[in-house]
């Protein structure tokens, strides 16, 4: 969705509270909790300044099931308010939000998001000896489910038949591996899910990211 650029001044005060006791591996956190709470309010110095405020909460929980298997859960709630909040809506859909949906397809002044991933080892070592000696890096696998919504004033999760309305969801699987020591490749395959139906596997969306 194309959005015209905003030409305005912005003076912002913010208070952020952060907590992190996570244990990190080369692929990211494997246990522990990360919390971010943020309150922001713009200062309107004239008509050319934006006027809005924001409350934002993000919680990431990482549960180490075994030494090599992790359940990762991320929850987000955000709310923007004020006369300029229509210009600064949250956007979800696609990579890092709700996989299987178009990128940034859904906008609103409020956002709810839940991501659940099961992370596991898929391939520890692959060595090809002929015709050339090639050592492939370890590959991690993920299974995931994403669900969330953006809305303005009224939040209606589902229709009367049980299908999602404001709620949007997707699920799928993916792999993670290092192309170079500091470049982690993420490849996901995902389908949208409306509470009752999903797409056949051959129509799933492929998502590539670094």
C-alpha positions as CSV (number, residue, x, y, z in Angstrom):
1,X,0.0,0.0,0.0
2,X,1.5,3.3,-1.1
3,X,1.5,6.1,1.5
4,X,2.3,9.7,0.7
5,X,5.3,11.0,2.7
6,X,4.5,13.1,5.8
7,X,6.0,16.5,5.8
8,X,6.0,17.7,9.5
9,X,8.2,18.4,12.4
10,X,8.3,16.0,15.3
11,X,9.5,16.7,18.9
12,X,9.1,13.7,21.1
13,X,9.5,12.8,24.8
14,X,9.7,9.2,25.7
15,X,10.2,6.9,28.7
16,X,11.4,3.4,28.1
17,X,11.8,0.5,30.6
18,X,13.8,-2.5,29.5
19,X,14.4,-5.9,31.1
20,X,16.6,-8.7,29.6
21,X,17.8,-11.9,31.3
22,X,18.0,-14.0,28.1
23,X,20.7,-16.5,27.3
24,X,22.0,-15.9,23.7
25,X,23.3,-18.4,21.2
26,X,24.6,-17.5,17.7
27,X,21.0,-18.0,16.4
28,X,19.5,-15.7,19.0
29,X,18.0,-16.1,22.5
30,X,17.4,-19.6,23.7
31,X,16.1,-19.0,27.2
32,X,15.0,-16.1,29.4
33,X,12.7,-13.1,29.0
34,X,13.0,-9.7,27.3
35,X,10.5,-6.9,28.2
36,X,10.2,-3.4,26.7
37,X,7.7,-0.9,28.0
38,X,7.6,2.5,26.3
39,X,5.6,5.7,26.8
40,X,5.9,8.5,24.2
41,X,4.3,11.9,23.8
42,X,5.0,14.5,21.2
43,X,5.4,18.2,22.1
44,X,3.4,20.4,19.8
45,X,5.3,23.7,19.2
46,X,3.2,24.9,16.3
47,X,0.8,23.8,13.5
48,X,3.6,22.2,11.6
49,X,4.4,19.8,14.5
50,X,2.8,16.3,14.9
51,X,0.6,15.7,18.0
52,X,0.4,12.2,19.2
53,X,1.2,9.8,22.0
54,X,2.0,6.1,22.2
55,X,1.9,3.3,24.7
56,X,3.9,0.2,23.7
57,X,4.6,-3.2,25.4
58,X,6.6,-6.1,24.0
59,X,7.4,-9.3,25.9
60,X,9.6,-12.1,24.5
61,X,9.7,-15.4,26.4
62,X,12.2,-18.1,25.4
63,X,11.7,-21.6,27.0
64,X,14.5,-24.0,26.7
65,X,12.8,-27.4,26.3
66,X,16.0,-29.3,25.9
67,X,19.6,-28.1,25.3
68,X,18.8,-27.8,21.6
69,X,15.1,-27.1,21.4
70,X,13.5,-23.7,22.2
71,X,9.9,-22.4,22.3
72,X,10.0,-18.7,21.6
73,X,6.9,-16.5,22.2
74,X,6.6,-12.8,21.4
75,X,3.6,-10.7,22.4
76,X,3.1,-7.0,21.4
77,X,0.5,-4.4,22.3
78,X,0.6,-0.9,21.1
79,X,-1.7,2.1,21.0
80,X,-1.3,5.5,19.3
81,X,-3.5,8.5,20.1
82,X,-3.8,12.2,19.4
83,X,-4.8,14.4,16.4
84,X,-1.9,13.1,14.3
85,X,-2.3,9.4,15.1
86,X,-4.1,8.8,11.7
87,X,-0.8,9.6,10.0
88,X,1.2,7.2,12.2
89,X,-0.7,3.9,12.1
90,X,0.9,0.6,13.0
91,X,1.4,-1.7,10.0
92,X,1.5,-5.5,10.1
93,X,1.6,-8.3,7.6
94,X,4.5,-10.3,6.1
95,X,8.0,-10.6,7.5
96,X,8.5,-10.4,11.2
97,X,4.7,-9.9,12.0
98,X,2.2,-12.2,10.4
99,X,3.9,-14.4,7.8
100,X,1.8,-15.6,4.9
101,X,0.1,-12.2,4.4
102,X,1.0,-9.3,2.1
103,X,3.7,-7.0,3.5
104,X,2.2,-4.2,5.8
105,X,-1.3,-5.0,4.5
106,X,-3.1,-4.0,7.7
107,X,-3.0,-0.6,9.4
108,X,-4.5,0.8,12.6
109,X,-4.0,3.0,15.6
110,X,-3.9,-0.1,17.9
111,X,-1.9,-3.3,17.4
112,X,-2.0,-6.8,18.9
113,X,0.5,-9.4,17.9
114,X,1.5,-12.9,19.0
115,X,4.2,-15.0,17.4
116,X,5.0,-18.5,18.5
117,X,8.1,-20.4,17.2
118,X,9.4,-23.9,17.9
119,X,13.1,-23.9,17.1
120,X,15.1,-27.1,16.6
121,X,18.3,-28.5,14.9
122,X,17.6,-29.7,11.4
123,X,21.1,-30.5,10.0
124,X,24.2,-30.5,12.1
125,X,26.8,-31.3,9.4
126,X,26.8,-32.0,5.6
127,X,30.2,-32.7,4.0
128,X,30.4,-33.3,0.2
129,X,33.8,-34.9,-0.8
130,X,33.4,-35.3,-4.6
131,X,34.0,-33.6,-7.0
132,X,34.9,-30.8,-4.5
133,X,35.2,-30.8,-0.8
134,X,32.3,-28.7,0.4
135,X,31.2,-28.2,4.0
136,X,27.7,-26.9,4.5
137,X,26.9,-24.9,7.7
138,X,24.5,-26.3,10.4
139,X,20.8,-25.6,9.6
140,X,18.2,-24.8,12.2
141,X,14.5,-25.4,11.6
142,X,11.4,-23.5,12.9
143,X,7.7,-24.2,13.0
144,X,5.6,-21.0,13.7
145,X,2.2,-19.6,14.2
146,X,1.5,-15.8,14.0
147,X,-1.7,-14.0,14.9
148,X,-2.5,-10.4,15.4
149,X,-4.7,-7.4,14.5
150,X,-4.6,-3.7,13.8
151,X,-7.7,-1.6,14.4
152,X,-8.8,2.0,15.3
153,X,-11.8,2.2,17.7
154,X,-13.6,-1.1,17.6
155,X,-12.0,-4.5,17.6
156,X,-14.1,-7.4,16.2
157,X,-12.0,-10.6,16.2
158,X,-14.3,-12.9,14.2
159,X,-17.4,-13.0,12.0
160,X,-20.5,-14.9,13.2
161,X,-19.4,-18.0,11.3
162,X,-16.1,-18.1,13.3
163,X,-13.8,-16.9,10.6
164,X,-11.4,-14.2,11.5
165,X,-12.4,-10.6,10.8
166,X,-9.9,-8.1,12.5
167,X,-7.7,-11.0,13.5
168,X,-5.2,-12.1,10.9
169,X,-3.2,-15.3,11.3
170,X,-0.6,-17.5,9.5
171,X,1.5,-20.5,10.1
172,X,4.3,-22.4,8.4
173,X,7.9,-23.6,8.7
174,X,11.4,-22.3,7.9
175,X,15.1,-22.8,8.1
176,X,18.0,-20.7,9.5
177,X,21.7,-20.9,8.5
178,X,24.7,-18.7,8.3
179,X,25.9,-17.8,4.8
180,X,29.0,-16.0,6.3
181,X,30.0,-15.7,10.0
182,X,27.8,-12.7,10.6
183,X,25.1,-13.1,8.0
184,X,22.1,-15.2,9.2
185,X,19.8,-16.3,6.4
186,X,16.1,-16.9,7.2
187,X,13.8,-18.6,4.7
188,X,10.2,-19.2,5.7
189,X,7.2,-20.8,4.0
190,X,3.8,-19.6,5.3
191,X,0.1,-19.7,4.6
192,X,-2.6,-17.3,5.8
193,X,-5.2,-18.9,8.1
194,X,-8.7,-17.4,8.6
195,X,-9.7,-19.5,11.6
196,X,-11.0,-22.4,9.4
197,X,-9.1,-22.6,6.2
198,X,-5.5,-22.3,4.9
199,X,-3.9,-22.6,1.5
200,X,-2.6,-25.8,-0.1
201,X,1.1,-26.2,0.3
202,X,2.0,-25.4,-3.3
203,X,0.5,-21.9,-2.8
204,X,2.3,-21.0,0.4
205,X,4.3,-17.8,0.4
206,X,8.1,-17.9,0.5
207,X,9.8,-15.3,2.6
208,X,13.5,-14.5,2.5
209,X,15.2,-12.3,5.0
210,X,18.5,-11.5,6.7
